[in-house]
Amino acid sequence: MNRRRGLDFRRAGGRRKISNVVWWVLSAIVITLFILILSKATQIEPRASIPEVRRYRHEKLVEGMNMTEEMLSPTSFARQVNDQIALAKAFVVIAKESKNLQFAWDLSAQIRNSQLLLSTAAASRRPLTVLDSEPTIRDMAVLLFQAQQLHYDSATMIMRLKATIQSFEAQMSSVTEKSAKYAQIAAEEVPKSLYCLGVRLTTEWFQNSELQGKLVERSHAVASKLTDNSLYHFCVFSDNIVATSVVVNSTALNSKAPEKVVFHLVTNEINYAVMKSWFAMNMDNLRGVTVEVQKFEDFKWLNASYVPVLKQLQDSDTQSYYFSGHNDGGRTPIKFRNPKYLSMLNHLRFYIPEVFPALKKMVFLDDDVVVHKDLSALFSIDLNRNVNGAVETCMETFHRYHKYLNYSHPLIRSHFDPDACGWAFGMNVFDLVEWRKRNVTGIYHYWQEKNVDRTLWKLGTLPPGLLTFYGLTEALEPSWHVLGLGYANVDARVIDKGAVLHFNGNLKPWLKIGMEKYKPLWEKYVDYSHPFMQQCNFH
């Protein structure tokens, strides 16, 4: 019995061993086959008989759909849905214009359904299928068919869309023109605080004989400096006392030798007492800078018989042209209808040798600049027998001569290269010796007389300046004169390197519309602690 049980036991154990071996062999075979199948699957090439569209969709389904490519595919359902949406939107506009508001609402609702379908497809990153898109495409097709039955055919749609576009363009043009007018009005505004300051200073000048005596005494002491050509002479033509004071203050504070700086200020009769009063009160704060104040009404040579533009400015047609633009059907850009173009202060820059007959070199500064660095080196720059030293502005094509002048006129076309580089007024070095030798003022008179009918250029002083100093301008290093702080964004690194910062444009720093990020560059030279400034609410 014992042997049988032992034999039986051994037989059972053998069977288990055989079955285990078989099981492991079979498992190994299955795993091997599974690995082979997987490796084959990754190497299977798509059959040539599979259409391109199906293979494209299969690949996108595996990789994740690119919605942009799907929209561009001419065979995709997403493209079909999107085209329907575009057409439906046009019909919505036409339906609303036709007062068919219910149909417009139905179309809008179906547009939202179609957009939802596209959004869902984009979120799931899979292309639309027939089952997904067929109901939406069918419903939209029905509405589009109804639109055509309602006489919203292609011809009608095109005509109405053209009319709508023209209406929008007219509205946009009107809004743009109004915006330009309001911006120009804001730019021409005289702030109440500036008007107040002018009144206070004028009153102080005529009531304070001691202040007048102080200025007379100072004038006698510095009289010799006014014609000393070894000094640094600057001129500013302005009727804005705050702006002018900033130009003088910034020059004085940044000058390495302020005692050698002489400012020649020219204003009009109205602001003559204002300028004298301010600089008489503040001359001790200018670090030794000399300031002379004149008014152009005292220049005996400045009359209509000598100055062509003065005769033109007195003409009623010219005044109407500047202010209303009626003579040209309102085509004159609003920015040119600015009173400054009727001010002789704006044209005096062409008569600097006459204003200062004893001087040989002059740096002209506009009143909307801030002097950021010492300018004494300007007076040692060799202009190579040219008259005008200026920074060129032709980095962009619109600052070349053809932008400012009428090249359809034969006189302009035959004398000036349309691609000649423009330059800027605002900081200019003038060699007055060469100016007189070449009779530059005579050249200016010639072109002004030729432009009586305004066919060579429209308005402003830069176009005649470009003509007058054509071939007589020496290009200066751009860092001497940085422009654009009154209308554009200027690189901070360019500003930091700039010697003269120019707030050209409508956004002047003394106006509320001035660019806030650039105002500190100007305001640091305004004396807000002055009693009159505080009384007039300057801040």
GUGUVO-944349 format. One record per residue (C-alpha): x, y, z; residue in three letters. Coordinates in steps of 0.25 Angstrom, whole numbers. Example, Ala and Ser with C-alpha at 12.3 -4.5 7.8 and 13.67 -1.06 7.14 Angstrom:
+-------+-------+-------+-----+
|     x |     y |     z |  aa |
+-------+-------+-------+-----+
|    49 |   -18 |    31 | Ala |
|    55 |    -4 |    29 | Ser |
+-------+-------+-------+-----+
This chain:
+-------+-------+-------+-----+
|     x |     y |     z |  aa |
+-------+-------+-------+-----+
|     0 |     0 |     0 | Met |
|    11 |     9 |     4 | Asn |
|    18 |     7 |    -9 | Arg |
|     6 |     9 |   -18 | Arg |
|     3 |    22 |   -10 | Arg |
|    18 |    26 |   -13 | Gly |
|    17 |    22 |   -27 | Leu |
|     4 |    30 |   -29 | Asp |
|    10 |    42 |   -22 | Phe |
|    22 |    42 |   -31 | Arg |
|    13 |    41 |   -43 | Arg |
|     4 |    52 |   -39 | Ala |
|    17 |    61 |   -36 | Gly |
|    22 |    58 |   -50 | Gly |
|     9 |    62 |   -57 | Arg |
|     9 |    75 |   -49 | Arg |
|    23 |    78 |   -54 | Lys |
|    20 |    75 |   -69 | Ile |
|     7 |    84 |   -68 | Ser |
|    16 |    95 |   -62 | Asn |
|    26 |    94 |   -73 | Val |
|    15 |    94 |   -84 | Val |
|     8 |   106 |   -77 | Trp |
|    21 |   114 |   -77 | Trp |
|    25 |   110 |   -92 | Val |
|    11 |   114 |   -96 | Leu |
|    12 |   128 |   -89 | Ser |
|    25 |   131 |   -95 | Ala |
|    19 |   128 |  -109 | Ile |
|     7 |   137 |  -106 | Val |
|    16 |   148 |  -101 | Ile |
|    26 |   147 |  -113 | Thr |
|    14 |   147 |  -123 | Leu |
|     8 |   159 |  -116 | Phe |
|    21 |   167 |  -117 | Ile |
|    23 |   163 |  -131 | Leu |
|     9 |   168 |  -134 | Ile |
|    11 |   181 |  -127 | Leu |
|    24 |   183 |  -135 | Ser |
|    18 |   180 |  -148 | Lys |
|     6 |   189 |  -145 | Ala |
|    16 |   201 |  -143 | Thr |
|    22 |   198 |  -157 | Gln |
|    10 |   196 |  -165 | Ile |
|     9 |   206 |  -176 | Glu |
|    -5 |   211 |  -181 | Pro |
|   -10 |   204 |  -193 | Arg |
|   -10 |   212 |  -206 | Ala |
|   -25 |   209 |  -208 | Ser |
|   -28 |   217 |  -195 | Ile |
|   -33 |   231 |  -200 | Pro |
|   -24 |   243 |  -196 | Glu |
|   -35 |   250 |  -188 | Val |
|   -37 |   237 |  -179 | Arg |
|   -22 |   236 |  -177 | Arg |
|   -21 |   251 |  -173 | Tyr |
|   -33 |   249 |  -163 | Arg |
|   -27 |   237 |  -157 | His |
|   -13 |   243 |  -155 | Glu |
|   -20 |   256 |  -149 | Lys |
|   -28 |   247 |  -140 | Leu |
|   -16 |   240 |  -135 | Val |
|    -7 |   252 |  -133 | Glu |
|   -18 |   262 |  -129 | Gly |
|   -25 |   271 |  -139 | Met |
|   -19 |   284 |  -143 | Asn |
|   -32 |   293 |  -144 | Met |
|   -25 |   303 |  -153 | Thr |
|   -21 |   292 |  -163 | Glu |
|   -35 |   286 |  -162 | Glu |
|   -42 |   300 |  -166 | Met |
|   -32 |   301 |  -178 | Leu |
|   -35 |   287 |  -183 | Ser |
|   -45 |   289 |  -195 | Pro |
|   -51 |   275 |  -192 | Thr |
|   -53 |   276 |  -176 | Ser |
|   -67 |   278 |  -170 | Phe |
|   -61 |   289 |  -161 | Ala |
|   -58 |   297 |  -173 | Arg |
|   -72 |   295 |  -178 | Gln |
|   -78 |   299 |  -165 | Val |
|   -69 |   312 |  -164 | Asn |
|   -73 |   316 |  -178 | Asp |
|   -88 |   315 |  -175 | Gln |
|   -85 |   324 |  -163 | Ile |
|   -78 |   334 |  -171 | Ala |
|   -90 |   335 |  -181 | Leu |
|  -100 |   334 |  -170 | Ala |
|   -94 |   347 |  -163 | Lys |
|   -95 |   354 |  -176 | Ala |
|  -110 |   350 |  -177 | Phe |
|  -112 |   355 |  -163 | Val |
|  -108 |   369 |  -166 | Val |
|  -117 |   369 |  -178 | Ile |
|  -129 |   364 |  -171 | Ala |
|  -127 |   374 |  -160 | Lys |
|  -126 |   385 |  -170 | Glu |
|  -139 |   379 |  -177 | Ser |
|  -146 |   380 |  -163 | Lys |
|  -148 |   365 |  -163 | Asn |
|  -143 |   363 |  -149 | Leu |
|  -149 |   349 |  -146 | Gln |
|  -141 |   343 |  -158 | Phe |
|  -129 |   351 |  -153 | Ala |
|  -131 |   345 |  -139 | Trp |
|  -133 |   331 |  -145 | Asp |
|  -120 |   332 |  -153 | Leu |
|  -112 |   337 |  -141 | Ser |
|  -117 |   325 |  -132 | Ala |
|  -112 |   316 |  -143 | Gln |
|   -99 |   323 |  -144 | Ile |
|   -97 |   321 |  -129 | Arg |
|  -100 |   306 |  -131 | Asn |
|   -90 |   305 |  -142 | Ser |
|   -80 |   312 |  -134 | Gln |
|   -82 |   303 |  -122 | Leu |
|   -80 |   291 |  -131 | Leu |
|   -67 |   296 |  -136 | Leu |
|   -63 |   300 |  -122 | Ser |
|   -66 |   285 |  -117 | Thr |
|   -58 |   279 |  -128 | Ala |
|   -46 |   289 |  -125 | Ala |
|   -47 |   285 |  -110 | Ala |
|   -47 |   270 |  -113 | Ser |
|   -36 |   271 |  -123 | Arg |
|   -43 |   262 |  -133 | Arg |
|   -49 |   266 |  -147 | Pro |
|   -63 |   267 |  -149 | Leu |
|   -70 |   254 |  -155 | Thr |
|   -83 |   253 |  -163 | Val |
|   -91 |   249 |  -151 | Leu |
|   -86 |   261 |  -143 | Asp |
|   -88 |   272 |  -154 | Ser |
|   -99 |   267 |  -163 | Glu |
|  -111 |   272 |  -154 | Pro |
|  -104 |   286 |  -152 | Thr |
|  -100 |   287 |  -167 | Ile |
|  -115 |   283 |  -171 | Arg |
|  -121 |   293 |  -162 | Asp |
|  -112 |   304 |  -166 | Met |
|  -114 |   301 |  -181 | Ala |
|  -129 |   302 |  -179 | Val |
|  -128 |   316 |  -173 | Leu |
|  -119 |   320 |  -184 | Leu |
|  -128 |   315 |  -195 | Phe |
|  -140 |   323 |  -188 | Gln |
|  -131 |   335 |  -189 | Ala |
|  -129 |   333 |  -204 | Gln |
|  -144 |   332 |  -205 | Gln |
|  -146 |   345 |  -197 | Leu |
|  -139 |   351 |  -209 | His |
|  -126 |   352 |  -202 | Tyr |
|  -119 |   347 |  -214 | Asp |
|  -104 |   349 |  -217 | Ser |
|  -106 |   362 |  -225 | Ala |
|  -115 |   368 |  -215 | Thr |
|  -105 |   364 |  -204 | Met |
|   -93 |   370 |  -211 | Ile |
|  -101 |   383 |  -213 | Met |
|  -105 |   384 |  -199 | Arg |
|   -92 |   380 |  -193 | Leu |
|   -85 |   391 |  -202 | Lys |
|   -96 |   401 |  -197 | Ala |
|   -93 |   397 |  -182 | Thr |
|   -78 |   398 |  -184 | Ile |
|   -79 |   411 |  -190 | Gln |
|   -88 |   416 |  -179 | Ser |
|   -78 |   410 |  -169 | Phe |
|   -66 |   417 |  -176 | Glu |
|   -74 |   431 |  -176 | Ala |
|   -77 |   429 |  -161 | Gln |
|   -62 |   426 |  -159 | Met |
|   -57 |   437 |  -167 | Ser |
|   -67 |   447 |  -159 | Ser |
|   -62 |   441 |  -146 | Val |
|   -47 |   442 |  -150 | Thr |
|   -49 |   457 |  -155 | Glu |
|   -57 |   461 |  -142 | Lys |
|   -46 |   454 |  -133 | Ser |
|   -35 |   461 |  -141 | Ala |
|   -42 |   475 |  -139 | Lys |
|   -44 |   472 |  -124 | Tyr |
|   -30 |   468 |  -122 | Ala |
|   -25 |   481 |  -130 | Gln |
|   -34 |   489 |  -121 | Ile |
|   -28 |   483 |  -109 | Ala |
|   -14 |   485 |  -114 | Ala |
|   -17 |   500 |  -117 | Glu |
|   -23 |   502 |  -104 | Glu |
|   -17 |   513 |   -95 | Val |
|   -18 |   507 |   -81 | Pro |
|   -25 |   515 |   -70 | Lys |
|   -12 |   514 |   -61 | Ser |
|    -4 |   520 |   -73 | Leu |
|   -13 |   531 |   -76 | Tyr |
|   -14 |   534 |   -61 | Cys |
|     1 |   535 |   -60 | Leu |
|     2 |   544 |   -71 | Gly |
|    -8 |   554 |   -65 | Val |
|     0 |   553 |   -51 | Arg |
|    13 |   556 |   -58 | Leu |
|     8 |   567 |   -66 | Thr |
|     2 |   574 |   -54 | Thr |
|    15 |   572 |   -46 | Glu |
|    23 |   578 |   -57 | Trp |
|    15 |   591 |   -58 | Phe |
|    13 |   592 |   -43 | Gln |
|    27 |   589 |   -39 | Asn |
|    37 |   600 |   -43 | Ser |
|    48 |   594 |   -35 | Glu |
|    46 |   581 |   -44 | Leu |
|    48 |   590 |   -56 | Gln |
|    60 |   597 |   -51 | Gly |
|    66 |   584 |   -47 | Lys |
|    65 |   579 |   -62 | Leu |
|    70 |   592 |   -68 | Val |
|    82 |   591 |   -58 | Glu |
|    85 |   577 |   -62 | Arg |
|    83 |   580 |   -77 | Ser |
|    94 |   590 |   -76 | His |
|   103 |   581 |   -69 | Ala |
|   102 |   570 |   -79 | Val |
|   101 |   578 |   -92 | Ala |
|   114 |   575 |   -97 | Ser |
|   111 |   560 |   -96 | Lys |
|   100 |   561 |  -106 | Leu |
|   109 |   563 |  -118 | Thr |
|   121 |   555 |  -113 | Asp |
|   124 |   544 |  -123 | Asn |
|   133 |   536 |  -113 | Ser |
|   120 |   533 |  -105 | Leu |
|   109 |   522 |  -107 | Tyr |
|    97 |   529 |  -113 | His |
|    83 |   523 |  -114 | Phe |
|    70 |   529 |  -119 | Cys |
|    56 |   525 |  -116 | Val |
|    44 |   531 |  -122 | Phe |
|    31 |   529 |  -113 | Ser |
|    19 |   535 |  -107 | Asp |
|    19 |   524 |   -96 | Asn |
|    26 |   528 |   -83 | Ile |
|    26 |   515 |   -76 | Val |
|    31 |   507 |   -88 | Ala |
|    42 |   518 |   -91 | Thr |
|    46 |   518 |   -76 | Ser |
|    48 |   502 |   -77 | Val |
|    57 |   504 |   -89 | Val |
|    65 |   514 |   -82 | Val |
|    66 |   507 |   -68 | Asn |
|    69 |   493 |   -74 | Ser |
|    80 |   500 |   -83 | Thr |
|    86 |   507 |   -70 | Ala |
|    85 |   495 |   -61 | Leu |
|    92 |   486 |   -71 | Asn |
|   103 |   495 |   -76 | Ser |
|   117 |   493 |   -72 | Lys |
|   120 |   508 |   -74 | Ala |
|   106 |   516 |   -72 | Pro |
|   113 |   529 |   -71 | Glu |
|   116 |   528 |   -85 | Lys |
|   102 |   525 |   -89 | Val |
|    94 |   536 |   -95 | Val |
|    79 |   535 |   -98 | Phe |
|    72 |   544 |  -108 | His |
|    57 |   543 |  -106 | Leu |
|    47 |   549 |  -116 | Val |
|    32 |   550 |  -113 | Thr |
|    20 |   559 |  -117 | Asn |
|    15 |   572 |  -111 | Glu |
|     5 |   564 |  -102 | Ile |
|    15 |   556 |   -96 | Asn |
|    27 |   566 |   -95 | Tyr |
|    24 |   570 |   -81 | Ala |
|    21 |   556 |   -77 | Val |
|    35 |   551 |   -82 | Met |
|    43 |   563 |   -76 | Lys |
|    35 |   562 |   -62 | Ser |
|    38 |   547 |   -61 | Trp |
|    53 |   547 |   -64 | Phe |
|    55 |   560 |   -56 | Ala |
|    49 |   553 |   -44 | Met |
|    57 |   540 |   -47 | Asn |
|    71 |   544 |   -52 | Met |
|    78 |   540 |   -40 | Asp |
|    74 |   526 |   -42 | Asn |
|    80 |   524 |   -55 | Leu |
|    94 |   522 |   -51 | Arg |
|   100 |   534 |   -59 | Gly |
|    92 |   531 |   -72 | Val |
|    90 |   544 |   -79 | Thr |
|    75 |   547 |   -84 | Val |
|    71 |   557 |   -94 | Glu |
|    56 |   560 |   -97 | Val |
|    51 |   567 |  -110 | Gln |
|    38 |   568 |  -117 | Lys |
|    37 |   566 |  -132 | Phe |
|    28 |   579 |  -134 | Glu |
|    41 |   587 |  -131 | Asp |
|    48 |   582 |  -144 | Phe |
|    46 |   593 |  -154 | Lys |
|    51 |   584 |  -165 | Trp |
|    39 |   574 |  -163 | Leu |
|    28 |   579 |  -172 | Asn |
|    20 |   574 |  -183 | Ala |
|    29 |   581 |  -194 | Ser |
|    41 |   573 |  -190 | Tyr |
|    34 |   560 |  -184 | Val |
|    26 |   553 |  -194 | Pro |
|    19 |   543 |  -184 | Val |
|    15 |   556 |  -176 | Leu |
|     8 |   561 |  -188 | Lys |
|     1 |   547 |  -190 | Gln |
|    -3 |   546 |  -175 | Leu |
|   -10 |   559 |  -176 | Gln |
|   -18 |   554 |  -187 | Asp |
|   -33 |   550 |  -184 | Ser |
|   -33 |   538 |  -193 | Asp |
|   -20 |   533 |  -187 | Thr |
|   -26 |   534 |  -173 | Gln |
|   -39 |   527 |  -177 | Ser |
|   -31 |   516 |  -183 | Tyr |
|   -23 |   514 |  -170 | Tyr |
|   -35 |   515 |  -161 | Phe |
|   -46 |   508 |  -169 | Ser |
|   -41 |   502 |  -181 | Gly |
|   -53 |   506 |  -189 | His |
|   -45 |   510 |  -201 | Asn |
|   -40 |   496 |  -203 | Asp |
|   -54 |   489 |  -200 | Gly |
|   -49 |   485 |  -186 | Gly |
|   -38 |   477 |  -191 | Arg |
|   -27 |   484 |  -183 | Thr |
|   -22 |   475 |  -172 | Pro |
|   -28 |   480 |  -159 | Ile |
|   -14 |   480 |  -152 | Lys |
|    -9 |   491 |  -162 | Phe |
|   -21 |   500 |  -158 | Arg |
|   -13 |   505 |  -146 | Asn |
|   -12 |   520 |  -142 | Pro |
|     3 |   518 |  -140 | Lys |
|     4 |   518 |  -155 | Tyr |
|    -1 |   532 |  -155 | Leu |
|     9 |   537 |  -145 | Ser |
|    21 |   544 |  -149 | Met |
|    28 |   537 |  -137 | Leu |
|    28 |   525 |  -146 | Asn |
|    34 |   531 |  -158 | His |
|    45 |   539 |  -151 | Leu |
|    54 |   527 |  -152 | Arg |
|    57 |   531 |  -166 | Phe |
|    61 |   545 |  -162 | Tyr |
|    71 |   541 |  -151 | Ile |
|    83 |   549 |  -158 | Pro |
|    74 |   562 |  -159 | Glu |
|    70 |   560 |  -144 | Val |
|    84 |   558 |  -139 | Phe |
|    93 |   566 |  -149 | Pro |
|   105 |   565 |  -141 | Ala |
|   106 |   550 |  -138 | Leu |
|   113 |   539 |  -146 | Lys |
|   107 |   526 |  -141 | Lys |
|    94 |   524 |  -134 | Met |
|    87 |   511 |  -128 | Val |
|    72 |   512 |  -131 | Phe |
|    63 |   505 |  -121 | Leu |
|    48 |   503 |  -121 | Asp |
|    40 |   506 |  -109 | Asp |
|    35 |   491 |  -107 | Asp |
|    49 |   486 |  -105 | Val |
|    56 |   482 |   -92 | Val |
|    72 |   483 |   -92 | Val |
|    77 |   470 |   -86 | His |
|    92 |   472 |   -87 | Lys |
|   102 |   482 |   -89 | Asp |
|   101 |   489 |  -103 | Leu |
|   115 |   496 |  -104 | Ser |
|   120 |   486 |  -113 | Ala |
|   110 |   490 |  -124 | Leu |
|   118 |   503 |  -126 | Phe |
|   131 |   496 |  -130 | Ser |
|   124 |   487 |  -140 | Ile |
|   129 |   489 |  -154 | Asp |
|   117 |   491 |  -164 | Leu |
|   127 |   489 |  -176 | Asn |
|   122 |   503 |  -182 | Arg |
|   108 |   499 |  -180 | Asn |
|    98 |   509 |  -174 | Val |
|    89 |   499 |  -166 | Asn |
|    93 |   488 |  -156 | Gly |
|    81 |   479 |  -153 | Ala |
|    78 |   465 |  -150 | Val |
|    72 |   457 |  -162 | Glu |
|    59 |   450 |  -160 | Thr |
|    59 |   441 |  -173 | Cys |
|    60 |   427 |  -165 | Met |
|    46 |   425 |  -170 | Glu |
|    41 |   428 |  -185 | Thr |
|    30 |   438 |  -180 | Phe |
|    41 |   448 |  -176 | His |
|    47 |   450 |  -189 | Arg |
|    44 |   462 |  -198 | Tyr |
|    33 |   456 |  -206 | His |
|    25 |   456 |  -193 | Lys |
|    25 |   471 |  -191 | Tyr |
|    25 |   476 |  -206 | Leu |
|    16 |   475 |  -218 | Asn |
|    24 |   468 |  -228 | Tyr |
|    13 |   469 |  -239 | Ser |
|    18 |   483 |  -240 | His |
|    29 |   485 |  -250 | Pro |
|    37 |   495 |  -242 | Leu |
|    38 |   485 |  -230 | Ile |
|    40 |   473 |  -239 | Arg |
|    52 |   480 |  -247 | Ser |
|    59 |   486 |  -235 | His |
|    58 |   475 |  -223 | Phe |
|    61 |   461 |  -222 | Asp |
|    48 |   454 |  -216 | Pro |
|    56 |   444 |  -208 | Asp |
|    65 |   455 |  -202 | Ala |
|    66 |   453 |  -187 | Cys |
|    57 |   462 |  -178 | Gly |
|    62 |   469 |  -165 | Trp |
|    55 |   475 |  -153 | Ala |
|    54 |   489 |  -148 | Phe |
|    55 |   491 |  -133 | Gly |
|    70 |   490 |  -131 | Met |
|    78 |   496 |  -142 | Asn |
|    92 |   501 |  -143 | Val |
|    92 |   513 |  -152 | Phe |
|   105 |   519 |  -158 | Asp |
|   101 |   533 |  -160 | Leu |
|   113 |   537 |  -168 | Val |
|   110 |   527 |  -179 | Glu |
|    95 |   530 |  -178 | Trp |
|    98 |   545 |  -182 | Arg |
|   109 |   541 |  -192 | Lys |
|    99 |   532 |  -199 | Arg |
|    87 |   541 |  -197 | Asn |
|    79 |   530 |  -191 | Val |
|    67 |   539 |  -187 | Thr |
|    66 |   543 |  -202 | Gly |
|    65 |   529 |  -206 | Ile |
|    54 |   527 |  -196 | Tyr |
|    47 |   540 |  -201 | His |
|    48 |   534 |  -215 | Tyr |
|    40 |   521 |  -211 | Trp |
|    30 |   528 |  -203 | Gln |
|    26 |   537 |  -215 | Glu |
|    25 |   525 |  -224 | Lys |
|    16 |   519 |  -214 | Asn |
|     5 |   530 |  -213 | Val |
|    -5 |   520 |  -219 | Asp |
|    -1 |   509 |  -209 | Arg |
|     2 |   500 |  -221 | Thr |
|    17 |   496 |  -217 | Leu |
|    13 |   493 |  -202 | Trp |
|     1 |   495 |  -193 | Lys |
|     5 |   501 |  -180 | Leu |
|    15 |   501 |  -169 | Gly |
|    30 |   505 |  -168 | Thr |
|    37 |   492 |  -171 | Leu |
|    34 |   491 |  -186 | Pro |
|    40 |   505 |  -189 | Pro |
|    51 |   502 |  -180 | Gly |
|    54 |   489 |  -188 | Leu |
|    54 |   497 |  -200 | Leu |
|    62 |   509 |  -194 | Thr |
|    73 |   500 |  -188 | Phe |
|    74 |   490 |  -199 | Tyr |
|    88 |   486 |  -202 | Gly |
|    92 |   496 |  -190 | Leu |
|    90 |   486 |  -178 | Thr |
|   100 |   478 |  -171 | Glu |
|    95 |   466 |  -164 | Ala |
|    97 |   465 |  -149 | Leu |
|    99 |   453 |  -140 | Glu |
|    84 |   448 |  -137 | Pro |
|    87 |   449 |  -121 | Ser |
|    87 |   464 |  -122 | Trp |
|    72 |   465 |  -125 | His |
|    63 |   454 |  -121 | Val |
|    49 |   456 |  -126 | Leu |
|    35 |   450 |  -124 | Gly |
|    32 |   452 |  -109 | Leu |
|    19 |   460 |  -113 | Gly |
|    13 |   449 |  -121 | Tyr |
|    20 |   436 |  -121 | Ala |
|    27 |   425 |  -112 | Asn |
|    42 |   428 |  -112 | Val |
|    52 |   418 |  -107 | Asp |
|    57 |   421 |   -93 | Ala |
|    72 |   418 |   -97 | Arg |
|    70 |   429 |  -108 | Val |
|    64 |   439 |   -99 | Ile |
|    76 |   436 |   -89 | Asp |
|    86 |   439 |   -99 | Lys |
|    79 |   451 |  -105 | Gly |
|    84 |   465 |  -103 | Ala |
|    71 |   473 |  -107 | Val |
|    58 |   466 |  -105 | Leu |
|    47 |   471 |  -114 | His |
|    32 |   470 |  -110 | Phe |
|    28 |   472 |  -125 | Asn |
|    14 |   468 |  -128 | Gly |
|     0 |   472 |  -121 | Asn |
|     3 |   466 |  -107 | Leu |
|    11 |   477 |  -101 | Lys |
|    15 |   475 |   -87 | Pro |
|     9 |   487 |   -82 | Trp |
|    -5 |   482 |   -87 | Leu |
|   -14 |   472 |   -80 | Lys |
|   -13 |   463 |   -92 | Ile |
|     2 |   463 |   -91 | Gly |
|     8 |   449 |   -90 | Met |
|     9 |   446 |   -76 | Glu |
|    22 |   437 |   -76 | Lys |
|    30 |   448 |   -83 | Tyr |
|    24 |   460 |   -74 | Lys |
|    34 |   458 |   -63 | Pro |
|    46 |   461 |   -73 | Leu |
|    40 |   475 |   -75 | Trp |
|    34 |   477 |   -61 | Glu |
|    47 |   476 |   -54 | Lys |
|    51 |   490 |   -59 | Tyr |
|    38 |   497 |   -55 | Val |
|    39 |   505 |   -43 | Asp |
|    25 |   501 |   -36 | Tyr |
|    30 |   507 |   -23 | Ser |
|    29 |   521 |   -29 | His |
|    18 |   529 |   -22 | Pro |
|    11 |   533 |   -36 | Phe |
|    11 |   518 |   -40 | Met |
|     4 |   514 |   -28 | Gln |
|    -6 |   525 |   -29 | Gln |
|    -9 |   521 |   -43 | Cys |
|   -11 |   507 |   -39 | Asn |
|     1 |   501 |   -47 | Phe |
|     3 |   487 |   -43 | His |
+-------+-------+-------+-----+
